[in-house]
Amino acid sequence: MKVREAYQRTIGKRFQFAAWMFEQAGFSKEEAKARGRLMVTSLMGDSSTGLKAQGDWEKVIEREHAILVRK
């Protein structure tokens, strides 16, 4: 049970911080929250799937970045 609580607390803080970053970039609160969640889950997925082992990993990151910050 303590592990679940720690995980939920940690992921919640990551979502909050990511949303704050997008708000600072000029997105509405709702848009920032959605983009923040997308960014965090994308980065977590990339770290577990070995993205850097792919030859075009830099292009993948650039594409994801462009999608996240486009208004």
C-alpha positions, 0 to 999 in steps of 0.5 A: 500500500505504501508503494502505491501511495508513493507512486500516486504522490510522485506521478501527481507532482510530475503532472502538476509540474508539467502543467505549470510549465505549459501554463508558463508557456502561455497555454490555458489551464485546461490545455496545460493540464492535458499537454502536461499529462501527455508529456509526462506519460510520453517521457515515461513510455520512452524511458521504458521502451528504449527510445534511444536504441532507435536510430531516429530517436532524435527525430521522434523527440523533435516531433513530440516536442513540436506537437506538445508546444504547438498552439 
